[in-house]
Amino acid sequence: MKKILIVIVTIILSLIITFITTEIFNLYHFGSIPTILTFNYLLFIFLFITYILLSIVYIITKKIKKEKIGINKILGSILIFISLILIMGFIIMVNIDWLTYYLNANSSPFYVFILVRGLEFLLPSIILIVISILLLKNKR
């Protein structure tokens, strides 16, 4: 029950921080209708903040219980953090508005270029996620 309460409070806090952050940086104004790209930004910022807050809660609970955090868990968490940043780069590179504009302008080489640049961010992030899952799953 305590873990569920912590997750719910973290999600609510993440939502509040997400909307405050997007309002400060003029990414989204609360009440307006978001585009697909804005929705992706909002979702990514929300997941990113939730991940950071849950990591902080995990570290604090381990320190309170005076338990050790293994090197595999630390490396796995750092790799997930880096993969989240790479996924954000992927979202920026494959901007849906750019793809629609250049597709309609019959500029297929640029369209292919954007997709290849997006894959440069997506493939390493997928590899990092797999490595981090293997590190976190390892029970040494």
N, C-alpha and C positions, 0 to 999 in steps of 0.2 A: 504494500500500500504506500509506503514511504517513497519507493522508487517511482511509482506512477505519479505521485504528487510532485516530485522533483521534476519529472519530465514535463508535466502539464505547466508548472510554473515557468520552466525554461522556455517552453514554446510560446507562452503568453509574453514573456519578457523579450523573446526574440522578435515577435511580431511588432511590439512597441518600438524596439530599437531599429528594426528594418524600416518602418514608416518614418521615424524621426531622421534616420540617415538619408533616406531617399528624398525627403523634403529639404534637408539641408543642402544636398548636392544637386537639387533640382532635377532628379531623375524621374520623380513621380510626385504628383500632388494628390493627396488623399481626396477621393470623391470623383476624380476624373476616370474616364474609361481608358485602360492601358492598351497599348499595342502588343503584338506578340513579343516583340523584343523587350519592351518594358516589363511584361509579365515574366520573361526569362530572367531579367535583371532582379526583379523583386524576389522571385523564387530562389535564385542563387544567393542573394544577400541574406535571405531568411535562413537558408540551409547553412551558410557559412557562419552566421552568428550563432545559430543553434549548436553547430559542431563545436565552436570555441567555448560556449557556455557549458555544454555538457563535458567537455574536456577539463575545464576548470573545476567543475563539481566533482568529477572523477578523481582528480589530483588531490583536492581538498579532503575528500572522504578517505582516500588512501593514507594521507598524512595524519588525519585524526585517528584512524585505526592503527597507525604506526606500522603499516605494511609497506613492503618494498614494491616499487614499480620496476618490472623487468626491462632490460634494454630492448627486447623485441617489441614490447608494447610502446615504448617511447619512439623507436624507429618507425613502427607501423603507423602511429599517430601522425608523425611528421610527414611521412609519405602520403597519407590521406590528405593532409593539409596542402601539400604541394600539388597534388592531383586536382584538388578543388580550384586552386589558382589557375592551373592549366585549362580546366574546363571553362572557367570564366574567359580565358583568352580565346578558347574555341568559340564561345558565344559571341564575343566581340568580332572575331574574324569572319564568322559566317553570319553577318548581319543580314537579316531577312529582307530589310528594305533595300540594301545594296543589291542582293541577288535578284530581287524582282525588277529593280530598275535596269540593271545590265542585261537581264534576260529579255526584257522588252526592247532594249536598244540593240538587239542582235549582236551582242558582244560576247560570244561564247568563250573566246580565249580568256577573257578576264573572269568570267564565271567559273571556269575550270581552275584558274589561278587561285581564286578565293577558296574554293573547295579544298584544293591541295594545301593551302596555307592553314585552313581549319584543321585538316587531318594531322598537320605537324604538331598541333596542340592536343588533339584528341587521342592519338595513339600512345604517346608517352603517359598521358593520364590514366588510360586503361591499364597499361603495363604497371604503373605505380600502384594502382588500386589492387591488382592481382598480387603483387609482391607484398603489399601491406596486409592483405587478408591472410596470406601464407605466414607472415611474421606474427600476426596477432593470434592465429590459430595454433601455432607451434607451442607446445606445453613444456618446453625444456626448463 
